[in-house]
Each structure stands twice: as C-alpha cells, then as structure tokens.
C-alpha cells in the first residue's frame, strides 16, 4: 500500500486542498516513531474488478510493440532463459583468488528431500575428518542424522502440544505447530543438538534409503499421525492423569519410531561401536572402530583442530543479518527446535560487513562456511549463478521490483530457505568481496559440477546466516551470546527452516 506523509507545515492552499482530498481518502494511523503524522490511503471507487477497465488495460499493453515482442517470447519460452543477462553469466566465473585447499568430495545430492541443512553441516564436518584421516573422498551419513531428527521432532512436537493445551486449537500458535510437525528442514543449532546426542557415522555404514531420498510419503504419514495424536493428547489433558498422558505419549512415539525404522532402516546405535574400513588417499587400507558419539567427538581432538588450523567445528556460532532487528542483539525463535531441553536456536544479529569478514577469515583458514539464504531469488540452477542482475524483469514486463531486504522479510517475500557451503571468495585489490564459490547439495548436474557462483550483491540481499569460528568476530560480538535473546514468534521469517 502506498502512502503519503503529510507535512506539519502546510500552506493555506495545501490545507484547503487536503480538505477536498479527505472526501476520497481515509486516514490510517501510522506506528512509526519517526513519522507520527496521519497517512492517506486511497479509497477505491469500487472494490470489484472492472471488466471494461481490464479489457482496456489489455488493449493498451498490446499497443506497445515491445510488449508484443515480449508476448511472443515469454508466452512460449521460459522467462529465465529470455530475460537472462548474458553479460552477468560471463562475469560470474568460477575463478577465485582465495579458495580452501580441501573442499570435500564427492559433491552431494539431497535428491527429493528437504535435508539441505544436514548436507551443508556434514559437508563442513567432513573436511576435518578428511584431513585427520588423510582422505581424498568421504561422506558422512545424512540419513543417520535425519532418522534421529525425525524422532526428536516428533517428541518436541508432542511436548509443545501438551504445553499449549490452554491455547485455542484454531489460534495462530497451535495452528503453526500443527502446520509442520516433523518437516525435513532445520537449522545449525538443530544439527549441533543431534551430533551432541547421537554422534556421526560414515555414509557407507548407513546409506540413504529410498525414503531418505524421497521423503514426501513418509512425511505425510507421520504428519497425519501426529496431528491425530495432538488432538488425542489435548482431549486427555482435561480428564486424564499425568501418568496416563505420559504412557499414551510413549505409545505415540513408539509408532513414529516404527514408521521411521521401516522407512529408513534401523540406524546404528549411538553408543555402540562400529567398524569403519576405508582406503586413505595413498591407497592404504585402514580400519577404525569407534561409536557414533565418540566419532563425532574426534572433531574436537587435538589432531582434528590442528588439521583445521585451530578451528573446532563443534564450537562454531551462528551469525545472522536481519535488518528488521537491532544489530548486536541475540535473537531466538519461540518453540523452534528438535531436541527437547537441547541447545536453543540462537542467532547473533550483525551487519553484513561483520558477517563477510568472518566468512573470508574462515575461507583463508581453509574451513568451509555453512550459510543460509533464499536460493530461489535471482538464481539459475542450470548455470549455477546467483546474482541480482541475472534477470531483467523490467525488460520483459515493464515492472520494477524495489523491496529492500527488511521489507522482503516483513512481507513474506523472502526468508532463509536453503543451506549451502562457501568454499572460496574472490577479493578486489582493496580486499572487498566480489563473488563467492558455493558448494550445493543438488548433485554435479547443477551449476558447474555442483558448484555455484554467488555475486557479493546477491549475498547482500538474500544471504541471512553464516556459521563461523568465534575467533573471527570481535569480543563485542561474542559477548552478545551472554544476552537474554529477543524471542521471535514461531511464524517469524527467522523461524524458517532450510530445505
């Protein structure tokens, strides 16, 4: 809605004019401290769509030869192909003057699932393991973490249902909980919870099943079951004892675990030893016997930390850039998580310069960077380019998109929808970033052998999160973690889970 601020100092002529305007406009009370004056909102002469006016707009559109050319091109071809700037494609090359020596191999593929956050996180973790064990190729089991994430999310959901029994079923909070009880998506702190409790295993010991790669049916079944369970628990809270409710919830969890075990296969036990057999990069056969929990803890041992230049991947912190909120503030999201009583979702809100400097420092140390963004905006999966100048919508449709980053968040136009990994950056002679190399989890068929190029301008507009070593931010930024977080509602854009 467009609005015009009224000046406090008005001429008599302007005041008279405004009296006339009041007949056609309604006043809307503003809520901005910097602009307390009333605002005007146009009152349409009719709330209905006018057939006559619409037909005239169509005729006016087709009078313009440019629009007729656009019609011929865009009605029979993909808009992304027609409106793509060739000069942008040429400029966004896979060349970088700062690149981590070991990016990790092979390029991963999440297939038809929303597990990008697990792939991005394990692609960060695996670099430390590859360096420690001298591997040229290695992949951690995303399915292992996925199994336990589903179990924990089911429990987290049921606990939230019990905790909100006094809330109306059709209220926004309960409706938000019911909207996606066990969705595939997640966040960095959720990975940290899973790894701390269940550890890690090589993918060769727990590979993807069909349902790990194609999660839609399994998710629909579990979601339907949990929604049914939610209603039953809410009803029981009015008449049953705590003991009865706890017993019923345990039966519900047993059914969810049964579905997951049949769909994904039984996972390795977190505390029991497995034996991993492998060849190192020199072709030497090696074997390692350990448990998933102990294997994960190896990422923090002296050898792994030394191999990563002093970085402990278990101690990384999550920076976000949310211009709606004050920088230097700790943010969290109510009722968002997976492990009950686990590590909460926390974001240190910083300006873009702070975030970028930390990312550059990570890359220079040789550590990949987990980051969250809105990958669907101004991006092309086939070429692997993310650039705000990639498409010219004004050329094709004579419309201009002008929302700023904060406005996109406020209106639901953008959110943190996908997690990937930064592995390189190209810096100008003055040290300013120009473009970034991105490791995705969409197989080698996307982008350049699975890697994308992100312009720095795109990062400004659509990158929201970066997970970095605390050593690469100031003491002032680290102290933000000691704050009581500002709690955002569950439906806030910062509560979006990367898929």
C-alpha positions as semicolon CSV with decimal commas, in nm:
position;residue;x (nm);y (nm);z (nm)
1;X;0,000;0,000;0,000
2;X;0,143;0,338;-0,098
3;X;0,106;0,628;0,148
4;X;0,197;0,999;0,153
5;X;0,320;1,168;0,471
6;X;0,154;1,498;0,548
7;X;0,388;1,788;0,617
8;X;0,349;1,962;0,953
9;X;0,400;2,300;0,790
10;X;0,126;2,342;0,538
11;X;0,031;2,642;0,333
12;X;-0,330;2,754;0,347
13;X;-0,370;2,639;-0,012
14;X;-0,241;2,291;0,075
15;X;-0,474;2,269;0,376
16;X;-0,773;2,357;0,158
17;X;-0,664;2,101;-0,096
18;X;-0,638;1,836;0,177
19;X;-0,993;1,908;0,290
20;X;-1,104;1,816;-0,062
21;X;-0,879;1,511;-0,063
22;X;-1,036;1,383;0,260
23;X;-1,352;1,306;0,065
24;X;-1,166;1,045;-0,143
25;X;-0,913;0,916;0,111
26;X;-0,923;0,756;0,455
27;X;-0,668;0,837;0,726
28;X;-0,454;0,549;0,861
29;X;-0,277;0,598;1,192
30;X;0,096;0,535;1,149
31;X;0,302;0,344;1,406
32;X;0,646;0,483;1,325
33;X;0,810;0,690;1,595
34;X;0,986;0,896;1,328
35;X;0,662;0,964;1,139
36;X;0,372;1,019;1,382
37;X;0,157;1,216;1,140
38;X;-0,153;1,060;0,978
39;X;-0,116;0,886;0,644
40;X;-0,354;0,869;0,349
41;X;-0,487;0,550;0,197
42;X;-0,669;0,568;-0,134
43;X;-1,033;0,458;-0,126
44;X;-1,117;0,270;-0,444
45;X;-1,434;0,383;-0,621
46;X;-1,532;0,016;-0,641
47;X;-1,396;-0,293;-0,464
48;X;-1,467;-0,509;-0,770
49;X;-1,257;-0,577;-1,079
50;X;-1,386;-0,377;-1,372
51;X;-1,421;-0,585;-1,687
52;X;-1,422;-0,272;-1,904
53;X;-1,108;-0,130;-1,742
54;X;-0,925;-0,462;-1,756
55;X;-1,002;-0,510;-2,125
56;X;-0,875;-0,158;-2,190
57;X;-0,552;-0,232;-2,000
58;X;-0,501;-0,540;-2,218
59;X;-0,550;-0,329;-2,533
60;X;-0,306;-0,066;-2,406
61;X;-0,049;-0,337;-2,330
62;X;-0,068;-0,477;-2,682
63;X;-0,039;-0,135;-2,849
64;X;0,327;-0,124;-2,747
65;X;0,549;-0,316;-2,995
66;X;0,788;-0,401;-2,711
67;X;0,507;-0,575;-2,523
68;X;0,403;-0,767;-2,833
69;X;0,760;-0,889;-2,872
70;X;0,766;-0,985;-2,505
71;X;0,439;-1,174;-2,551
72;X;0,581;-1,373;-2,840
73;X;0,897;-1,459;-2,649
74;X;0,767;-1,514;-2,295
75;X;0,445;-1,700;-2,374
76;X;0,635;-1,981;-2,546
77;X;0,972;-1,988;-2,364
78;X;1,093;-1,999;-2,002
79;X;1,120;-1,646;-1,866
80;X;1,454;-1,733;-1,705
81;X;1,603;-1,803;-2,048
82;X;1,458;-1,500;-2,222
83;X;1,536;-1,242;-1,952
84;X;1,879;-1,371;-1,851
85;X;2,165;-1,123;-1,885
86;X;2,442;-1,291;-2,083
87;X;2,692;-1,036;-1,953
88;X;2,617;-1,145;-1,595
89;X;2,668;-1,511;-1,685
90;X;3,003;-1,426;-1,842
91;X;3,115;-1,212;-1,547
92;X;3,028;-1,467;-1,277
93;X;3,312;-1,708;-1,345
94;X;3,438;-1,995;-1,132
95;X;3,767;-1,820;-1,062
96;X;3,869;-1,709;-0,713
97;X;4,186;-1,576;-0,555
98;X;4,110;-1,731;-0,215
99;X;3,991;-2,092;-0,205
100;X;4,008;-2,361;0,061
101;X;4,256;-2,633;-0,031
102;X;4,021;-2,921;0,052
103;X;3,660;-2,855;-0,044
104;X;3,546;-3,208;0,024
105;X;3,445;-3,472;-0,225
106;X;3,218;-3,603;-0,368
107;X;2,957;-3,337;-0,439
108;X;2,647;-3,446;-0,250
109;X;2,286;-3,489;-0,360
110;X;1,988;-3,442;-0,128
111;X;1,754;-3,555;-0,407
112;X;1,380;-3,511;-0,339
113;X;1,416;-3,420;0,025
114;X;1,448;-3,106;0,238
115;X;1,772;-3,214;0,405
116;X;1,997;-2,935;0,274
117;X;2,089;-2,826;0,629
118;X;2,213;-3,177;0,712
119;X;2,411;-3,195;0,388
120;X;2,563;-2,849;0,440
121;X;2,657;-2,928;0,800
122;X;2,809;-3,268;0,722
123;X;2,998;-3,110;0,431
124;X;3,159;-2,881;0,689
125;X;3,225;-3,163;0,938
126;X;3,373;-3,399;0,680
127;X;3,661;-3,166;0,593
128;X;3,803;-3,205;0,944
129;X;3,764;-3,585;0,920
130;X;3,920;-3,597;0,573
131;X;4,220;-3,402;0,696
132;X;4,261;-3,617;1,006
133;X;4,238;-3,949;0,821
134;X;4,408;-3,827;0,501
135;X;4,116;-3,899;0,267
136;X;4,052;-3,773;-0,084
137;X;3,683;-3,868;-0,078
138;X;3,443;-3,905;0,214
139;X;3,081;-3,853;0,300
140;X;2,908;-3,862;0,637
141;X;2,566;-4,024;0,670
142;X;2,299;-3,759;0,640
143;X;2,033;-4,030;0,677
144;X;2,161;-4,117;1,024
145;X;2,107;-3,764;1,150
146;X;1,780;-3,748;0,956
147;X;1,641;-4,054;1,136
148;X;1,713;-3,911;1,479
149;X;1,594;-3,565;1,379
150;X;1,252;-3,707;1,290
151;X;1,234;-3,891;1,623
152;X;1,333;-3,581;1,818
153;X;1,099;-3,351;1,623
154;X;0,806;-3,584;1,690
155;X;0,879;-3,572;2,063
156;X;0,937;-3,195;2,050
157;X;0,602;-3,150;1,876
158;X;0,408;-3,362;2,126
159;X;0,569;-3,178;2,417
160;X;0,467;-2,847;2,262
161;X;0,112;-2,975;2,217
162;X;0,095;-3,062;2,587
163;X;0,245;-2,726;2,680
164;X;-0,010;-2,533;2,473
165;X;-0,323;-2,721;2,580
166;X;-0,475;-2,397;2,710
167;X;-0,425;-2,225;2,376
168;X;-0,715;-2,234;2,126
169;X;-0,684;-2,505;1,864
170;X;-0,750;-2,254;1,587
171;X;-0,520;-1,990;1,733
172;X;-0,208;-1,889;1,545
173;X;0,036;-2,065;1,779
174;X;-0,121;-2,412;1,776
175;X;-0,201;-2,377;1,406
176;X;0,167;-2,302;1,342
177;X;0,273;-2,608;1,540
178;X;0,027;-2,828;1,351
179;X;0,135;-2,687;1,013
180;X;0,459;-2,888;1,002
181;X;0,518;-3,119;1,299
182;X;0,820;-3,300;1,150
183;X;0,923;-3,116;0,834
184;X;1,253;-3,204;0,670
185;X;1,407;-2,859;0,726
186;X;1,638;-2,747;1,003
187;X;1,898;-2,507;1,133
188;X;2,258;-2,518;1,255
189;X;2,174;-2,542;1,625
190;X;1,946;-2,834;1,547
191;X;2,237;-3,017;1,380
192;X;2,452;-2,940;1,683
193;X;2,188;-3,098;1,908
194;X;2,176;-3,416;1,701
195;X;2,552;-3,455;1,676
196;X;2,599;-3,397;2,051
197;X;2,340;-3,664;2,140
198;X;2,375;-3,920;1,861
199;X;2,715;-3,854;1,703
200;X;2,815;-3,917;1,342
201;X;2,873;-4,220;1,120
202;X;3,026;-4,263;0,772
203;X;2,770;-4,283;0,496
204;X;2,897;-4,626;0,394
205;X;2,760;-4,763;0,724
206;X;2,414;-4,605;0,694
207;X;2,346;-4,502;0,333
208;X;2,030;-4,332;0,206
209;X;1,721;-4,547;0,166
210;X;1,456;-4,467;-0,095
211;X;1,253;-4,281;0,167
212;X;1,552;-4,073;0,276
213;X;1,591;-3,955;-0,082
214;X;1,215;-3,921;-0,142
215;X;1,060;-3,804;0,182
216;X;0,713;-3,687;0,075
217;X;0,515;-4,004;0,152
218;X;0,686;-4,072;0,483
219;X;0,642;-3,710;0,590
220;X;0,272;-3,711;0,502
221;X;0,215;-4,031;0,701
222;X;0,399;-3,910;1,010
223;X;0,235;-3,567;0,992
224;X;-0,114;-3,719;0,971
225;X;-0,039;-3,948;1,266
226;X;0,099;-3,668;1,483
227;X;-0,193;-3,437;1,412
228;X;-0,425;-3,716;1,521
229;X;-0,210;-3,770;1,831
230;X;-0,219;-3,398;1,909
231;X;-0,598;-3,396;1,928
232;X;-0,597;-3,706;2,148
233;X;-0,345;-3,556;2,391
234;X;-0,536;-3,229;2,413
235;X;-0,855;-3,420;2,493
236;X;-0,680;-3,635;2,754
237;X;-0,546;-3,331;2,937
238;X;-0,899;-3,247;3,051
239;X;-0,973;-3,586;3,210
240;X;-0,659;-3,799;3,250
241;X;-0,373;-3,816;3,497
242;X;-0,018;-3,716;3,411
243;X;0,083;-4,081;3,430
244;X;-0,183;-4,182;3,177
245;X;-0,086;-3,899;2,944
246;X;0,283;-3,992;2,965
247;X;0,201;-4,353;2,886
248;X;-0,011;-4,255;2,588
249;X;0,260;-4,025;2,455
250;X;0,515;-4,308;2,483
251;X;0,288;-4,529;2,271
252;X;0,264;-4,249;2,015
253;X;0,642;-4,218;1,999
254;X;0,676;-4,593;1,957
255;X;0,452;-4,577;1,649
256;X;0,658;-4,294;1,500
257;X;0,981;-4,487;1,555
258;X;0,820;-4,790;1,388
259;X;0,735;-4,584;1,079
260;X;1,088;-4,441;1,064
261;X;1,258;-4,777;1,114
262;X;1,056;-4,939;0,834
263;X;1,102;-4,637;0,604
264;X;1,469;-4,555;0,664
265;X;1,610;-4,874;0,814
266;X;1,740;-4,929;1,167
267;X;2,024;-4,685;1,240
268;X;2,349;-4,771;1,422
269;X;2,314;-4,736;1,800
270;X;2,466;-4,407;1,918
271;X;2,679;-4,563;2,194
272;X;2,771;-4,895;2,032
273;X;3,092;-4,944;1,837
274;X;3,102;-4,974;1,460
275;X;3,397;-5,071;1,242
276;X;3,477;-4,844;0,952
277;X;3,703;-4,981;0,679
278;X;3,847;-4,745;0,419
279;X;4,141;-4,652;0,197
280;X;4,331;-4,329;0,257
281;X;4,441;-4,100;-0,029
282;X;4,762;-4,304;-0,073
283;X;4,567;-4,627;-0,118
284;X;4,648;-4,769;0,224
285;X;4,380;-4,988;0,380
286;X;4,278;-4,864;0,724
287;X;4,019;-4,952;0,984
288;X;3,866;-4,762;1,272
289;X;3,648;-4,899;1,549
290;X;3,451;-4,645;1,749
291;X;3,095;-4,539;1,836
292;X;2,896;-4,264;1,662
293;X;2,924;-4,038;1,968
294;X;3,299;-4,096;2,000
295;X;3,348;-4,046;1,626
296;X;3,181;-3,704;1,649
297;X;3,395;-3,608;1,947
298;X;3,706;-3,670;1,737
299;X;3,626;-3,343;1,557
300;X;3,734;-3,165;1,875
301;X;4,050;-3,362;1,947
302;X;4,391;-3,200;1,911
303;X;4,471;-3,360;1,577
304;X;4,145;-3,252;1,412
305;X;4,170;-2,898;1,548
306;X;4,529;-2,874;1,435
307;X;4,431;-3,002;1,089
308;X;4,169;-2,726;1,071
309;X;4,413;-2,453;1,163
310;X;4,285;-2,420;1,519
311;X;3,910;-2,429;1,447
312;X;3,686;-2,660;1,650
313;X;3,381;-2,721;1,431
314;X;3,176;-2,808;1,740
315;X;3,215;-2,451;1,869
316;X;3,101;-2,250;1,568
317;X;2,845;-1,973;1,619
318;X;2,557;-1,859;1,404
319;X;2,558;-1,502;1,272
320;X;2,253;-1,360;1,100
321;X;2,181;-1,041;0,913
322;X;1,825;-0,933;0,991
323;X;1,789;-0,559;0,923
324;X;1,446;-0,554;1,090
325;X;1,614;-0,602;1,427
326;X;1,890;-0,417;1,606
327;X;2,245;-0,528;1,530
328;X;2,443;-0,656;1,827
329;X;2,135;-0,836;1,955
330;X;2,078;-1,203;2,032
331;X;1,774;-1,349;1,860
332;X;1,585;-1,672;1,913
333;X;1,254;-1,822;1,798
334;X;0,984;-1,947;2,032
335;X;0,908;-2,320;2,019
336;X;1,152;-2,384;1,735
337;X;1,390;-2,677;1,767
338;X;1,418;-3,053;1,766
339;X;1,571;-3,188;2,090
340;X;1,366;-3,106;2,400
341;X;1,580;-2,921;2,655
342;X;1,858;-2,912;2,399
343;X;2,057;-2,622;2,263
344;X;1,814;-2,343;2,166
345;X;1,811;-2,176;1,825
346;X;2,022;-1,863;1,872
347;X;2,134;-1,603;1,622
348;X;2,378;-1,317;1,676
349;X;2,240;-1,036;1,462
350;X;2,523;-0,844;1,291
351;X;2,576;-0,611;0,998
352;X;2,683;-0,757;0,665
353;X;3,040;-0,632;0,692
354;X;3,092;-0,828;1,016
355;X;2,945;-1,141;0,861
356;X;3,152;-1,117;0,543
357;X;3,479;-1,055;0,724
358;X;3,423;-1,366;0,934
359;X;3,342;-1,573;0,624
360;X;3,656;-1,451;0,447
361;X;3,867;-1,536;0,751
362;X;3,718;-1,888;0,761
363;X;3,797;-1,945;0,394
364;X;4,152;-1,817;0,435
365;X;4,197;-2,067;0,720
366;X;4,072;-2,345;0,493
367;X;3,735;-2,408;0,663
368;X;3,410;-2,421;0,463
369;X;3,128;-2,197;0,582
370;X;2,770;-2,315;0,642
371;X;2,534;-2,036;0,532
372;X;2,159;-1,986;0,491
373;X;1,995;-1,792;0,209
374;X;1,690;-1,754;-0,013
375;X;1,825;-1,957;-0,302
376;X;1,521;-1,915;-0,528
377;X;1,570;-1,544;-0,585
378;X;1,762;-1,423;-0,892
379;X;1,929;-1,761;-0,933
380;X;1,960;-2,022;-1,205
381;X;2,028;-2,383;-1,115
382;X;2,147;-2,486;-1,459
383;X;2,425;-2,226;-1,479
384;X;2,474;-2,216;-1,102
385;X;2,460;-1,837;-1,081
386;X;2,308;-1,627;-0,804
387;X;2,323;-1,259;-0,898
388;X;2,081;-0,969;-0,853
389;X;2,149;-0,862;-1,213
390;X;2,090;-1,209;-1,360
391;X;1,735;-1,138;-1,484
392;X;1,585;-0,821;-1,630
393;X;1,219;-0,830;-1,529
394;X;1,168;-0,469;-1,634
395;X;1,274;-0,552;-1,989
396;X;1,015;-0,827;-2,018
397;X;0,723;-0,694;-1,816
398;X;0,791;-0,321;-1,767
399;X;0,773;-0,366;-1,390
400;X;1,044;-0,294;-1,137
401;X;1,092;-0,479;-0,808
402;X;1,220;-0,242;-0,541
403;X;1,177;-0,400;-0,198
404;X;1,469;-0,374;0,041
405;X;1,591;-0,671;0,244
406;X;1,397;-0,579;0,558
407;X;1,081;-0,519;0,355
408;X;1,107;-0,863;0,195
409;X;1,124;-1,020;0,538
410;X;0,832;-0,815;0,667
411;X;0,607;-0,901;0,375
412;X;0,694;-1,270;0,343
413;X;0,868;-1,212;0,010
414;X;1,192;-1,369;0,134
415;X;1,319;-1,600;0,407
416;X;1,610;-1,830;0,484
417;X;1,503;-2,129;0,276
418;X;1,821;-2,319;0,186
419;X;2,157;-2,401;0,339
420;X;2,480;-2,441;0,141
421;X;2,855;-2,404;0,194
422;X;3,103;-2,131;0,098
423;X;3,440;-2,263;-0,018
424;X;3,605;-1,967;-0,197
425;X;3,590;-1,592;-0,241
426;X;3,729;-1,350;-0,500
427;X;3,854;-1,028;-0,346
428;X;3,932;-0,697;-0,510
429;X;4,279;-0,538;-0,463
430;X;4,132;-0,344;-0,170
431;X;4,004;-0,664;-0,008
432;X;3,635;-0,620;-0,089
433;X;3,449;-0,939;-0,188
434;X;3,332;-0,959;-0,549
435;X;3,195;-1,313;-0,576
436;X;3,178;-1,634;-0,372
437;X;3,203;-2,003;-0,459
438;X;2,915;-2,212;-0,325
439;X;2,902;-2,587;-0,272
440;X;2,541;-2,700;-0,314
441;X;2,378;-3,039;-0,249
442;X;2,191;-3,076;-0,578
443;X;2,438;-3,319;-0,744
444;X;2,701;-3,249;-1,009
445;X;2,429;-3,181;-1,268
446;X;2,351;-2,841;-1,111
447;X;2,578;-2,545;-1,171
448;X;2,939;-2,618;-1,256
449;X;2,989;-2,976;-1,138
450;X;2,770;-2,900;-0,837
451;X;2,921;-2,560;-0,752
452;X;2,751;-2,220;-0,783
453;X;2,877;-1,862;-0,806
454;X;2,719;-1,601;-0,579
455;X;2,778;-1,233;-0,650
456;X;2,851;-1,017;-0,348
457;X;2,545;-0,805;-0,432
458;X;2,330;-1,120;-0,411
459;X;2,485;-1,201;-0,075
460;X;2,385;-0,854;0,049
461;X;2,021;-0,908;-0,043
462;X;1,949;-1,277;0,006
463;X;2,207;-1,421;0,247
464;X;2,079;-1,431;0,605
465;X;2,310;-1,657;0,803
466;X;2,674;-1,768;0,829
467;X;2,817;-2,011;1,084
468;X;3,171;-1,913;1,180
469;X;3,453;-1,962;1,427
470;X;3,407;-1,722;1,724
471;X;3,774;-1,628;1,683
472;X;3,684;-1,440;1,365
473;X;3,446;-1,193;1,527
474;X;3,519;-0,926;1,784
475;X;3,491;-0,973;2,159
476;X;3,192;-0,739;2,146
477;X;3,011;-0,973;1,907
478;X;3,097;-1,278;2,120
479;X;2,955;-1,103;2,427
480;X;2,616;-1,090;2,254
481;X;2,583;-1,461;2,334
482;X;2,555;-1,365;2,701
483;X;2,239;-1,161;2,640
484;X;1,887;-1,273;2,704
485;X;1,763;-1,330;2,349
486;X;1,483;-1,138;2,189
487;X;1,221;-1,407;2,128
488;X;1,064;-1,402;1,783
489;X;0,733;-1,580;1,724
490;X;0,732;-1,923;1,560
491;X;0,594;-1,778;1,236
492;X;0,867;-1,513;1,204
493;X;1,083;-1,539;0,886
494;X;1,384;-1,615;1,106
495;X;1,194;-1,927;1,209
496;X;1,201;-2,059;0,853
497;X;1,385;-2,389;0,826
498;X;1,633;-2,453;0,546
499;X;1,517;-2,716;0,300
